[in-house]
Amino acid sequence: MRKIFYTLCTAIFWMSSVASAQELKLGFVNVAKIADEAPQAEAARSKLEKEFAPRDKSLVESQKQLKALEDKLVKDGPVISEAERAKSEREIVSQRRDLKRAQDEFREDFNIRRNEEFAKLQKLVSDAIVSLAKKESYDLIVGDGTIYASDRVDITDKVLEALKGTKGAEPAAPKKE
């Protein structure tokens, strides 16, 4: 963290000394806000939810079936034969193992897909920031790792505006204020 701060300070000092006749134009982007508010982020969340909802529903149903078997064994345990009890216990253990495996696979598949969607969003956000920086002649834009940024340099809303104007990979040109 300190290394980033010192590097940033050095870069700003160097740029300000080089551009002494010009005003240095800085910007800050709140990446967390973009991840929350960008329409592409909401679309990605909805897409993942829709994609994984059937599997989630199936897992919930499997959990209910397992619970029903466990409850039945507890209820009928005292009156069934030892062989039936052993068979029911083996079935419960087998279903519990299958359920755990299915839950682990679900979690792994979901994480992979979420990371894929997040990578697409990161690329889109990065492209929008670079496009805005070039269009509005920013010298430096910072994001994560920033300790403080005043509203004067915060261009997050401009980036969000650019993202709201896009459907896919090409960011729209942001509006000038």
N, C-alpha and C positions, 0 to 999 in steps of 0.2 A: 504494500500500500504506500509506504514511504517512497519507494523507488519510483512509482508512478507519479506521485506528487512532485518529487524533485525533477523528474524528467519533464513533466508538464511545465513546471516553473522555468526550467532551463529553456524549453522550447518557446515559451511566451517571451522570456527575456531576450532571447536571440532574435525572434521575429520582430519584437518591438524595436530593437536596436537597428535591424536591417531596414525596417519600414518606418524609420523615424519621421519621414515626411508624410506618411500615410497613416490613417487610423486603422488599427487592427480590429477586424470584425470577428467576434467570437460567438459561438452558439452552444447551447446545452440541450441534450435530448434525454428526457426521462423515459427510458426503455420500459420500465415496469408499467407506466401509464399507457404506453403504446400497446403493450401486450394485453392490457385490460380493455382498452377502448377501440382498438382498430377493428374495423368490420371484418377484415380477413382473419383476425384472431377468433372472433365470435363464430365465423363460418367454419373454421377448423375445429373448434370445440363441438359445434353442432354435428359436423361430419363424423367426428370420432364417436360421439354419443350414439348417433344413428347406426354407425357401423358395428358398435360393440353391444348395443342394447339386447339383441337376441341372445347372445352368449351369456350376458349378465343375467337375463331372465331365466335361462336354462340352469345356471349355477344356483340361483335362488331356489328354483324348483327342486334341484338335487339336494340342497340343504334341507328343505322341508321334508322330502322323502326319507332322508337319513334320520332326521329328528323323529319322524313318525315310527320308523323301525326301532329306534332306541326306546321311545315311549312304550311301544308294544311289548318289547322285551321286559321292560321294568314292570309293566302291568301284568303280563302273562307269565313272567319268570317263575313264580312259585308253583304254578299249576301245570307247566309243560315238562316233558321228559328231559333228561340230561342231554340226550342226543339232539333234540330240537333246540335246546338252549345253545349248545355248542355250534350248531348250524347257523342259528340267528346271529350269534356273536361273530362268527367268521364272515357272514354276509355284511354285517355292520362294519367290521374292520376293512373289508374289501371296498365297500362303498366310500368309507371315510378316506381311504388311500386314493381312490379314483377321483373323489371330489377335490382333495388337496392337489393332485396332479393337474386337474382341469383348472383350478384357481391359479396355480403357478403359471400355467401356459397362458391363461387369460391375461394375467398381470404383465407377463413378459411381452406378449403380442401388443398389448395396449401401449406399453412404454415405447416399444419400437415405433409404432405408428405415430404416437404423440411426438417423439423426437423427429420423425420425418416431417410432420406438419410444422413443427417449430422451426426446423431448418429452412423450410420454404418461406415461412414468415420472416425469419431473420434476414434472408436474402432480399426479400421484398422491402423490408424496412431499411436495410442498408442502401439499397438502390434509391429509395425515396430520399434518404438523407443526403446522399452524394448529389443527386439531381438538384435538390433544394440548395445545397451548399454552392454548387457551380452557378446556378441561376441567380442567386442573391449575393454572390461574391463573398462568401464566408472564408476566413483564413483558417479557422480552427473550430471544430465541433467536437465536444466531449460528451461522454455518456456515463456508463458505469464507472464507478470509482471516484466520482465527483463528490466532494464533501459539501460544497455549497454552490448554488447557481442562482443569481437574481433573476427576476422575471424579465429583465431587459435582455438577457442572453438566452432565455429558454425558448427554443423553437419547437418544442414538442407538439404544440397545437397545430403548427404549420405542417409538420410531418404527418400528423393524423389527418389533416385536411387533404393532403396529397394522397394518402392511402385510401381515404373514403372515395376519392375520385377514380380508383382503380378496381378492376375486377380480378386481374391476374397478375402477371409478372411485370407489366410496364407501369411504373408510377406516373400519375398525372402530373402535369406541371403545376406547382403550387401557385396560388394567387398572391400577388404582391399587395402589401398593405399600403 
